[in-house]
Amino acid sequence: MQNRRDDLDSIIINSFENVHVPDDYNEKLMKKLHKKQLPNSERNTLIPSYALIAAGLFSIFINITSIQVHITKFESRFLDKAIVTELNQHSIINFIKQLGE
């Protein structure tokens, strides 16, 4: 830590000398804040309605494209490949063991 004030400290201290805050400063800030926000009742109803609309569209998309069938087919192909790979690894390991005997 520094023991004395340097030029930066004096600039910071002197920057607060000419600050004049008007009396209605807080009121102006609150008006700006309230202009940008929706009333609580509208905001509280918009979020669930958007969620329900999104859920409906998602369920329609799933039913139309039969994505469940595609996911199931992919899972079965993946499991088949995993089982075949595991069997191949075991047969290779058994073959190497037989060579060592």
MOPAC internal coordinates of N, CA, C and O (Angstrom, degrees):
PM7 1SCF
backbone

  N    0.0000 0     0.00 0     0.00 0    0    0    0
  C    1.4493 1     0.00 0     0.00 0    1    0    0
  C    1.5105 1   110.18 1     0.00 0    2    1    0
  O    1.2310 1   121.82 1   -31.70 1    3    2    1
  N    1.3185 1   114.12 1   148.30 1    3    2    1
  C    1.4577 1   117.88 1   179.56 1    5    3    2
  C    1.5197 1   110.19 1   -85.12 1    6    5    3
  O    1.2310 1   121.25 1   -30.32 1    7    6    5
  N    1.3255 1   115.21 1   149.68 1    7    6    5
  C    1.4625 1   120.57 1  -178.91 1    9    7    6
  C    1.5232 1   111.96 1   -94.88 1   10    9    7
  O    1.2310 1   120.17 1   152.04 1   11   10    9
  N    1.3291 1   117.28 1   -27.96 1   11   10    9
  C    1.4670 1   120.40 1  -177.96 1   13   11   10
  C    1.5166 1   109.68 1  -117.93 1   14   13   11
  O    1.2310 1   121.66 1   -18.42 1   15   14   13
  N    1.3212 1   114.43 1   161.58 1   15   14   13
  C    1.4598 1   119.75 1   175.54 1   17   15   14
  C    1.5130 1   109.69 1   -79.24 1   18   17   15
  O    1.2310 1   121.23 1   -38.57 1   19   18   17
  N    1.3172 1   115.25 1   141.43 1   19   18   17
  C    1.4598 1   119.56 1   176.86 1   21   19   18
  C    1.5300 1   109.52 1  -112.27 1   22   21   19
  O    1.2310 1   120.19 1    11.70 1   23   22   21
  N    1.3257 1   117.23 1  -168.30 1   23   22   21
  C    1.4674 1   121.32 1  -176.13 1   25   23   22
  C    1.5299 1   112.03 1   -63.80 1   26   25   23
  O    1.2310 1   120.40 1   141.37 1   27   26   25
  N    1.3110 1   116.84 1   -38.63 1   27   26   25
  C    1.4551 1   120.15 1  -179.70 1   29   27   26
  C    1.5283 1   111.09 1   -63.89 1   30   29   27
  O    1.2310 1   120.38 1   139.06 1   31   30   29
  N    1.3184 1   116.88 1   -40.94 1   31   30   29
  C    1.4627 1   120.45 1   177.77 1   33   31   30
  C    1.5193 1   111.36 1   -62.37 1   34   33   31
  O    1.2310 1   120.10 1   137.92 1   35   34   33
  N    1.3131 1   117.41 1   -42.08 1   35   34   33
  C    1.4694 1   120.04 1  -179.66 1   37   35   34
  C    1.5325 1   110.95 1   -67.56 1   38   37   35
  O    1.2310 1   119.82 1   144.40 1   39   38   37
  N    1.3353 1   117.94 1   -35.60 1   39   38   37
  C    1.4689 1   120.46 1   177.25 1   41   39   38
  C    1.5272 1   110.42 1   -64.85 1   42   41   39
  O    1.2310 1   120.54 1   137.65 1   43   42   41
  N    1.3142 1   116.57 1   -42.35 1   43   42   41
  C    1.4650 1   120.22 1   179.60 1   45   43   42
  C    1.5188 1   110.83 1   -64.90 1   46   45   43
  O    1.2310 1   119.82 1   135.72 1   47   46   45
  N    1.3116 1   117.96 1   -44.28 1   47   46   45
  C    1.4651 1   121.55 1  -179.47 1   49   47   46
  C    1.5233 1   110.63 1   -64.82 1   50   49   47
  O    1.2310 1   119.82 1   138.02 1   51   50   49
  N    1.3218 1   117.94 1   -41.98 1   51   50   49
  C    1.4634 1   121.37 1  -178.52 1   53   51   50
  C    1.5289 1   112.73 1   -73.18 1   54   53   51
  O    1.2310 1   119.67 1   161.86 1   55   54   53
  N    1.3151 1   118.24 1   -18.14 1   55   54   53
  C    1.4602 1   119.96 1  -178.89 1   57   55   54
  C    1.5242 1   112.00 1   -72.17 1   58   57   55
  O    1.2310 1   119.55 1   162.70 1   59   58   57
  N    1.3189 1   118.47 1   -17.30 1   59   58   57
  C    1.4624 1   121.62 1  -178.66 1   61   59   58
  C    1.5206 1   113.26 1   -91.78 1   62   61   59
  O    1.2310 1   119.54 1   179.81 1   63   62   61
  N    1.2946 1   118.49 1    -0.19 1   63   62   61
  C    1.4640 1   120.31 1  -175.42 1   65   63   62
  C    1.5199 1   112.47 1   -72.60 1   66   65   63
  O    1.2310 1   119.01 1   140.31 1   67   66   65
  N    1.3057 1   119.50 1   -39.69 1   67   66   65
  C    1.4594 1   122.00 1  -172.79 1   69   67   66
  C    1.5247 1   113.30 1  -102.62 1   70   69   67
  O    1.2310 1   119.91 1  -150.27 1   71   70   69
  N    1.3029 1   117.78 1    29.73 1   71   70   69
  C    1.4543 1   121.08 1  -179.51 1   73   71   70
  C    1.5244 1   108.75 1   -92.35 1   74   73   71
  O    1.2310 1   120.81 1   -57.36 1   75   74   73
  N    1.3398 1   116.07 1   122.64 1   75   74   73
  C    1.4659 1   121.38 1   178.27 1   77   75   74
  C    1.5222 1   107.79 1  -124.32 1   78   77   75
  O    1.2310 1   120.69 1   -63.23 1   79   78   77
  N    1.3075 1   116.28 1   116.77 1   79   78   77
  C    1.4590 1   121.37 1  -179.70 1   81   79   78
  C    1.5257 1   108.02 1   -97.68 1   82   81   79
  O    1.2310 1   119.73 1   -56.28 1   83   82   81
  N    1.3342 1   118.11 1   123.72 1   83   82   81
  C    1.4714 1   119.33 1   179.09 1   85   83   82
  C    1.5275 1   110.68 1   -69.46 1   86   85   83
  O    1.2310 1   121.23 1   -18.44 1   87   86   85
  N    1.3188 1   115.25 1   161.56 1   87   86   85
  C    1.4647 1   120.19 1  -176.92 1   89   87   86
  C    1.5261 1   112.67 1   -67.82 1   90   89   87
  O    1.2310 1   120.22 1   147.94 1   91   90   89
  N    1.3173 1   117.19 1   -32.06 1   91   90   89
  C    1.4613 1   119.92 1  -177.42 1   93   91   90
  C    1.5340 1   112.82 1   -96.89 1   94   93   91
  O    1.2310 1   119.86 1  -156.21 1   95   94   93
  N    1.3044 1   117.87 1    23.79 1   95   94   93
  C    1.4689 1   122.31 1  -178.21 1   97   95   94
  C    1.5311 1   111.08 1   -62.53 1   98   97   95
  O    1.2310 1   120.48 1   133.36 1   99   98   97
  N    1.3303 1   116.69 1   -46.64 1   99   98   97
  C    1.4689 1   120.25 1  -179.35 1  101   99   98
  C    1.5226 1   111.56 1   -65.12 1  102  101   99
  O    1.2310 1   120.26 1   142.11 1  103  102  101
  N    1.3213 1   117.11 1   -37.89 1  103  102  101
  C    1.4633 1   120.13 1   179.23 1  105  103  102
  C    1.5257 1   111.18 1   -64.72 1  106  105  103
  O    1.2310 1   120.25 1   139.28 1  107  106  105
  N    1.3264 1   117.14 1   -40.72 1  107  106  105
  C    1.4630 1   120.64 1   178.31 1  109  107  106
  C    1.5254 1   111.03 1   -63.70 1  110  109  107
  O    1.2310 1   120.83 1   138.51 1  111  110  109
  N    1.3319 1   116.02 1   -41.49 1  111  110  109
  C    1.4674 1   119.13 1   178.17 1  113  111  110
  C    1.5243 1   111.50 1   -63.16 1  114  113  111
  O    1.2310 1   120.46 1   137.45 1  115  114  113
  N    1.3252 1   116.72 1   -42.55 1  115  114  113
  C    1.4615 1   120.02 1  -179.63 1  117  115  114
  C    1.5324 1   111.29 1   -65.70 1  118  117  115
  O    1.2310 1   119.77 1   142.85 1  119  118  117
  N    1.3339 1   118.04 1   -37.15 1  119  118  117
  C    1.4625 1   120.64 1   177.53 1  121  119  118
  C    1.5270 1   110.85 1   -64.63 1  122  121  119
  O    1.2310 1   120.26 1   137.95 1  123  122  121
  N    1.3302 1   117.11 1   -42.05 1  123  122  121
  C    1.4637 1   120.35 1   177.92 1  125  123  122
  C    1.5231 1   110.83 1   -63.55 1  126  125  123
  O    1.2310 1   121.03 1   140.40 1  127  126  125
  N    1.3189 1   115.63 1   -39.60 1  127  126  125
  C    1.4582 1   120.41 1  -179.51 1  129  127  126
  C    1.5236 1   110.98 1   -65.28 1  130  129  127
  O    1.2310 1   120.15 1   136.02 1  131  130  129
  N    1.3170 1   117.32 1   -43.98 1  131  130  129
  C    1.4626 1   120.66 1  -177.71 1  133  131  130
  C    1.5204 1   112.51 1   -72.23 1  134  133  131
  O    1.2310 1   119.46 1   155.05 1  135  134  133
  N    1.3196 1   118.63 1   -24.95 1  135  134  133
  C    1.4611 1   120.53 1   177.00 1  137  135  134
  C    1.5216 1   110.99 1   -68.32 1  138  137  135
  O    1.2310 1   120.29 1   146.80 1  139  138  137
  N    1.3258 1   117.06 1   -33.20 1  139  138  137
  C    1.4605 1   120.77 1  -175.63 1  141  139  138
  C    1.5224 1   112.95 1   -84.05 1  142  141  139
  O    1.2310 1   119.55 1   163.41 1  143  142  141
  N    1.3220 1   118.47 1   -16.59 1  143  142  141
  C    1.4577 1   120.75 1  -176.02 1  145  143  142
  C    1.5207 1   111.17 1  -101.41 1  146  145  143
  O    1.2310 1   121.27 1   -29.52 1  147  146  145
  N    1.3042 1   115.18 1   150.48 1  147  146  145
  C    1.4554 1   120.84 1   172.16 1  149  147  146
  C    1.5188 1   108.67 1   -82.17 1  150  149  147
  O    1.2310 1   119.63 1   -25.57 1  151  150  149
  N    1.2942 1   118.31 1   154.43 1  151  150  149
  C    1.4668 1   118.98 1   173.00 1  153  151  150
  C    1.5226 1   109.96 1   -62.18 1  154  153  151
  O    1.2310 1   120.80 1   -25.57 1  155  154  153
  N    1.3179 1   116.08 1   154.43 1  155  154  153
  C    1.4701 1   120.84 1  -174.96 1  157  155  154
  C    1.5208 1   112.43 1   -58.76 1  158  157  155
  O    1.2310 1   120.11 1   140.85 1  159  158  157
  N    1.3307 1   117.39 1   -39.15 1  159  158  157
  C    1.4635 1   118.72 1  -177.14 1  161  159  158
  C    1.5292 1   110.96 1   -65.77 1  162  161  159
  O    1.2310 1   119.99 1   139.36 1  163  162  161
  N    1.3279 1   117.63 1   -40.64 1  163  162  161
  C    1.4644 1   119.95 1   179.02 1  165  163  162
  C    1.5215 1   111.16 1   -68.89 1  166  165  163
  O    1.2310 1   120.25 1   138.73 1  167  166  165
  N    1.3259 1   117.12 1   -41.27 1  167  166  165
  C    1.4589 1   120.93 1  -178.33 1  169  167  166
  C    1.5241 1   110.47 1   -65.92 1  170  169  167
  O    1.2310 1   120.25 1   141.75 1  171  170  169
  N    1.3245 1   117.14 1   -38.25 1  171  170  169
  C    1.4635 1   120.11 1  -178.18 1  173  171  170
  C    1.5219 1   112.29 1   -70.32 1  174  173  171
  O    1.2310 1   119.81 1   153.48 1  175  174  173
  N    1.3229 1   117.97 1   -26.52 1  175  174  173
  C    1.4638 1   119.13 1   179.87 1  177  175  174
  C    1.5193 1   112.26 1   -90.16 1  178  177  175
  O    1.2310 1   119.46 1   157.98 1  179  178  177
  N    1.3088 1   118.64 1   -22.02 1  179  178  177
  C    1.4586 1   120.27 1  -177.47 1  181  179  178
  C    1.5261 1   112.59 1   -71.49 1  182  181  179
  O    1.2310 1   119.73 1   138.47 1  183  182  181
  N    1.3149 1   118.12 1   -41.53 1  183  182  181
  C    1.4679 1   121.12 1  -174.99 1  185  183  182
  C    1.5323 1   111.65 1   -63.21 1  186  185  183
  O    1.2310 1   118.92 1   129.16 1  187  186  185
  N    1.3380 1   119.67 1   -50.84 1  187  186  185
  C    1.4712 1   118.02 1   178.00 1  189  187  186
  C    1.5269 1   113.08 1   -63.90 1  190  189  187
  O    1.2310 1   120.49 1   146.00 1  191  190  189
  N    1.3283 1   116.67 1   -34.00 1  191  190  189
  C    1.4674 1   117.58 1  -179.96 1  193  191  190
  C    1.5203 1   111.03 1   -66.84 1  194  193  191
  O    1.2310 1   119.99 1   139.92 1  195  194  193
  N    1.3232 1   117.62 1   -40.08 1  195  194  193
  C    1.4680 1   119.94 1   176.10 1  197  195  194
  C    1.5232 1   110.87 1   -63.46 1  198  197  195
  O    1.2310 1   120.30 1   141.11 1  199  198  197
  N    1.3251 1   117.04 1   -38.89 1  199  198  197
  C    1.4620 1   120.47 1   180.00 1  201  199  198
  C    1.5305 1   110.85 1   -65.42 1  202  201  199
  O    1.2310 1   120.34 1   138.52 1  203  202  201
  N    1.3229 1   116.96 1   -41.48 1  203  202  201
  C    1.4654 1   119.91 1   179.16 1  205  203  202
  C    1.5271 1   111.60 1   -67.13 1  206  205  203
  O    1.2310 1   120.50 1   140.31 1  207  206  205
  N    1.3205 1   116.65 1   -39.69 1  207  206  205
  C    1.4655 1   119.75 1   177.63 1  209  207  206
  C    1.5230 1   110.27 1   -63.24 1  210  209  207
  O    1.2310 1   120.43 1   136.02 1  211  210  209
  N    1.3356 1   116.78 1   -43.98 1  211  210  209
  C    1.4626 1   120.37 1   179.62 1  213  211  210
  C    1.5259 1   111.08 1   -63.89 1  214  213  211
  O    1.2310 1   120.10 1   139.51 1  215  214  213
  N    1.3391 1   117.41 1   -40.49 1  215  214  213
  C    1.4652 1   120.39 1   178.86 1  217  215  214
  C    1.5260 1   110.83 1   -64.56 1  218  217  215
  O    1.2310 1   120.39 1   140.00 1  219  218  217
  N    1.3273 1   116.85 1   -40.00 1  219  218  217
  C    1.4619 1   120.20 1   177.79 1  221  219  218
  C    1.5124 1   112.17 1   -64.08 1  222  221  219
  O    1.2310 1   120.39 1   135.07 1  223  222  221
  N    1.3173 1   116.87 1   -44.93 1  223  222  221
  C    1.4651 1   120.23 1   178.67 1  225  223  222
  C    1.5244 1   111.34 1   -63.65 1  226  225  223
  O    1.2310 1   120.53 1   141.36 1  227  226  225
  N    1.3326 1   116.59 1   -38.64 1  227  226  225
  C    1.4640 1   120.42 1   178.97 1  229  227  226
  C    1.5277 1   110.91 1   -65.03 1  230  229  227
  O    1.2310 1   120.58 1   137.36 1  231  230  229
  N    1.3358 1   116.50 1   -42.64 1  231  230  229
  C    1.4709 1   118.46 1   179.71 1  233  231  230
  C    1.5277 1   111.26 1   -67.41 1  234  233  231
  O    1.2310 1   120.05 1   143.38 1  235  234  233
  N    1.3309 1   117.50 1   -36.62 1  235  234  233
  C    1.4690 1   120.17 1   175.79 1  237  235  234
  C    1.5226 1   110.19 1   -63.40 1  238  237  235
  O    1.2310 1   120.53 1   136.69 1  239  238  237
  N    1.3116 1   116.58 1   -43.31 1  239  238  237
  C    1.4649 1   121.10 1   179.52 1  241  239  238
  C    1.5180 1   111.14 1   -60.90 1  242  241  239
  O    1.2310 1   120.29 1   137.17 1  243  242  241
  N    1.3217 1   117.05 1   -42.83 1  243  242  241
  C    1.4690 1   120.38 1  -179.72 1  245  243  242
  C    1.5266 1   110.60 1   -65.23 1  246  245  243
  O    1.2310 1   120.05 1   137.68 1  247  246  245
  N    1.3247 1   117.50 1   -42.32 1  247  246  245
  C    1.4667 1   120.00 1  -178.42 1  249  247  246
  C    1.5211 1   112.53 1   -70.36 1  250  249  247
  O    1.2310 1   120.02 1   143.61 1  251  250  249
  N    1.3075 1   117.56 1   -36.39 1  251  250  249
  C    1.4639 1   119.99 1  -177.73 1  253  251  250
  C    1.5238 1   111.19 1   -72.85 1  254  253  251
  O    1.2310 1   120.21 1   134.85 1  255  254  253
  N    1.3056 1   117.21 1   -45.15 1  255  254  253
  C    1.4618 1   119.81 1  -173.01 1  257  255  254
  C    1.5134 1   113.50 1   -87.49 1  258  257  255
  O    1.2310 1   119.68 1   176.67 1  259  258  257
  N    1.2985 1   118.22 1    -3.33 1  259  258  257
  C    1.4673 1   123.45 1  -176.84 1  261  259  258
  C    1.5286 1   110.92 1    48.07 1  262  261  259
  O    1.2310 1   121.64 1  -131.75 1  263  262  261
  N    1.3079 1   114.46 1    48.25 1  263  262  261
  C    1.4655 1   120.13 1  -178.13 1  265  263  262
  C    1.5265 1   111.16 1   -67.61 1  266  265  263
  O    1.2310 1   120.72 1   155.31 1  267  266  265
  N    1.3413 1   116.23 1   -24.69 1  267  266  265
  C    1.4641 1   118.82 1   179.00 1  269  267  266
  C    1.5226 1   110.77 1   -62.62 1  270  269  267
  O    1.2310 1   120.56 1   141.08 1  271  270  269
  N    1.3200 1   116.53 1   -38.92 1  271  270  269
  C    1.4660 1   120.59 1   179.34 1  273  271  270
  C    1.5219 1   110.05 1   -65.35 1  274  273  271
  O    1.2310 1   120.74 1   137.78 1  275  274  273
  N    1.3270 1   116.19 1   -42.22 1  275  274  273
  C    1.4603 1   119.69 1   179.67 1  277  275  274
  C    1.5306 1   111.24 1   -64.66 1  278  277  275
  O    1.2310 1   120.55 1   139.95 1  279  278  277
  N    1.3263 1   116.56 1   -40.05 1  279  278  277
  C    1.4708 1   119.74 1   178.92 1  281  279  278
  C    1.5217 1   109.99 1   -64.80 1  282  281  279
  O    1.2310 1   120.30 1   137.13 1  283  282  281
  N    1.3278 1   117.03 1   -42.87 1  283  282  281
  C    1.4627 1   120.37 1   179.61 1  285  283  282
  C    1.5270 1   111.11 1   -63.90 1  286  285  283
  O    1.2310 1   120.29 1   137.87 1  287  286  285
  N    1.3348 1   117.05 1   -42.13 1  287  286  285
  C    1.4642 1   119.83 1   177.84 1  289  287  286
  C    1.5235 1   111.23 1   -62.62 1  290  289  287
  O    1.2310 1   120.64 1   139.04 1  291  290  289
  N    1.3294 1   116.39 1   -40.96 1  291  290  289
  C    1.4617 1   119.72 1   179.23 1  293  291  290
  C    1.5212 1   110.86 1   -64.07 1  294  293  291
  O    1.2310 1   120.69 1   137.67 1  295  294  293
  N    1.3426 1   116.29 1   -42.33 1  295  294  293
  C    1.4622 1   119.48 1   178.85 1  297  295  294
  C    1.5223 1   110.91 1   -61.95 1  298  297  295
  O    1.2310 1   120.30 1   137.17 1  299  298  297
  N    1.3303 1   117.03 1   -42.83 1  299  298  297
  C    1.4647 1   119.13 1  -178.58 1  301  299  298
  C    1.5265 1   110.97 1   -67.42 1  302  301  299
  O    1.2310 1   120.00 1   140.48 1  303  302  301
  N    1.3340 1   117.61 1   -39.52 1  303  302  301
  C    1.4703 1   119.79 1   176.47 1  305  303  302
  C    1.5210 1   110.79 1   -63.23 1  306  305  303
  O    1.2310 1   120.62 1   137.87 1  307  306  305
  N    1.3129 1   116.42 1   -42.13 1  307  306  305
  C    1.4639 1   120.73 1  -179.56 1  309  307  306
  C    1.5229 1   110.66 1   -63.21 1  310  309  307
  O    1.2310 1   120.32 1   135.41 1  311  310  309
  N    1.3416 1   117.00 1   -44.59 1  311  310  309
  C    1.4630 1   120.17 1   179.23 1  313  311  310
  C    1.5289 1   111.07 1   -65.41 1  314  313  311
  O    1.2310 1   120.14 1   140.63 1  315  314  313
  N    1.3351 1   117.34 1   -39.37 1  315  314  313
  C    1.4678 1   120.22 1   177.51 1  317  315  314
  C    1.5239 1   111.10 1   -60.25 1  318  317  315
  O    1.2310 1   120.66 1   133.38 1  319  318  317
  N    1.3250 1   116.34 1   -46.62 1  319  318  317
  C    1.4695 1   120.19 1   179.54 1  321  319  318
  C    1.5217 1   110.88 1   -63.09 1  322  321  319
  O    1.2310 1   120.34 1   141.37 1  323  322  321
  N    1.3369 1   116.96 1   -38.63 1  323  322  321
  C    1.4618 1   119.96 1   179.84 1  325  323  322
  C    1.5259 1   110.84 1   -65.81 1  326  325  323
  O    1.2310 1   120.36 1   138.58 1  327  326  325
  N    1.3196 1   116.91 1   -41.42 1  327  326  325
  C    1.4675 1   120.36 1   179.88 1  329  327  326
  C    1.5230 1   110.44 1   -66.54 1  330  329  327
  O    1.2310 1   120.00 1   136.50 1  331  330  329
  N    1.3343 1   117.61 1   -43.50 1  331  330  329
  C    1.4672 1   120.95 1   179.04 1  333  331  330
  C    1.5194 1   110.21 1   -62.45 1  334  333  331
  O    1.2310 1   120.22 1   137.34 1  335  334  333
  N    1.3239 1   117.18 1   -42.66 1  335  334  333
  C    1.4663 1   120.77 1   179.12 1  337  335  334
  C    1.5176 1   110.70 1   -63.08 1  338  337  335
  O    1.2310 1   120.33 1   138.33 1  339  338  337
  N    1.3247 1   116.98 1   -41.67 1  339  338  337
  C    1.4603 1   120.08 1   179.56 1  341  339  338
  C    1.5278 1   110.56 1   -65.14 1  342  341  339
  O    1.2310 1   119.87 1   138.05 1  343  342  341
  N    1.3262 1   117.85 1   -41.95 1  343  342  341
  C    1.4615 1   120.67 1   178.10 1  345  343  342
  C    1.5244 1   111.12 1   -63.41 1  346  345  343
  O    1.2310 1   120.45 1   138.95 1  347  346  345
  N    1.3309 1   116.74 1   -41.05 1  347  346  345
  C    1.4619 1   120.07 1   178.36 1  349  347  346
  C    1.5214 1   111.24 1   -63.28 1  350  349  347
  O    1.2310 1   120.38 1   139.18 1  351  350  349
  N    1.3153 1   116.87 1   -40.82 1  351  350  349
  C    1.4664 1   119.52 1   179.28 1  353  351  350
  C    1.5192 1   110.71 1   -64.37 1  354  353  351
  O    1.2310 1   120.06 1   138.25 1  355  354  353
  N    1.3336 1   117.49 1   -41.75 1  355  354  353
  C    1.4595 1   120.11 1   179.28 1  357  355  354
  C    1.5256 1   111.00 1   -65.67 1  358  357  355
  O    1.2310 1   120.04 1   141.63 1  359  358  357
  N    1.3129 1   117.52 1   -38.37 1  359  358  357
  C    1.4645 1   119.04 1   179.97 1  361  359  358
  C    1.5258 1   110.45 1   -68.71 1  362  361  359
  O    1.2310 1   120.01 1   143.25 1  363  362  361
  N    1.3345 1   117.59 1   -36.75 1  363  362  361
  C    1.4696 1   120.29 1   177.43 1  365  363  362
  C    1.5204 1   110.16 1   -66.33 1  366  365  363
  O    1.2310 1   120.53 1   137.18 1  367  366  365
  N    1.3293 1   116.60 1   -42.82 1  367  366  365
  C    1.4713 1   119.90 1   179.29 1  369  367  366
  C    1.5258 1   110.12 1   -63.72 1  370  369  367
  O    1.2310 1   120.02 1   137.10 1  371  370  369
  N    1.3335 1   117.57 1   -42.90 1  371  370  369
  C    1.4662 1   120.49 1   178.30 1  373  371  370
  C    1.5259 1   111.22 1   -63.84 1  374  373  371
  O    1.2310 1   119.95 1   141.47 1  375  374  373
  N    1.3244 1   117.70 1   -38.53 1  375  374  373
  C    1.4594 1   121.54 1   178.33 1  377  375  374
  C    1.5279 1   110.63 1   -63.51 1  378  377  375
  O    1.2310 1   120.44 1   137.59 1  379  378  377
  N    1.3385 1   116.76 1   -42.41 1  379  378  377
  C    1.4727 1   120.42 1   179.28 1  381  379  378
  C    1.5247 1   110.10 1   -66.25 1  382  381  379
  O    1.2310 1   120.14 1   141.41 1  383  382  381
  N    1.3236 1   117.34 1   -38.59 1  383  382  381
  C    1.4652 1   120.12 1   177.93 1  385  383  382
  C    1.5292 1   110.74 1   -63.58 1  386  385  383
  O    1.2310 1   120.41 1   140.19 1  387  386  385
  N    1.3248 1   116.82 1   -39.81 1  387  386  385
  C    1.4581 1   120.16 1   179.36 1  389  387  386
  C    1.5213 1   111.28 1   -66.32 1  390  389  387
  O    1.2310 1   120.16 1   144.69 1  391  390  389
  N    1.3267 1   117.31 1   -35.31 1  391  390  389
  C    1.4612 1   119.92 1   177.52 1  393  391  390
  C    1.5234 1   111.16 1   -66.36 1  394  393  391
  O    1.2310 1   120.76 1   145.68 1  395  394  393
  N    1.3217 1   116.15 1   -34.32 1  395  394  393
  C    1.4591 1   120.09 1  -178.70 1  397  395  394
  C    1.5160 1   112.92 1   -74.01 1  398  397  395
  O    1.2310 1   119.63 1   159.67 1  399  398  397
  N    1.3116 1   118.32 1   -20.33 1  399  398  397
  C    1.4711 1   120.76 1  -178.21 1  401  399  398
  C    1.4544 1   111.29 1   -81.13 1  402  401  399
  O    1.2310 1   120.10 1   180.00 1  403  402  401

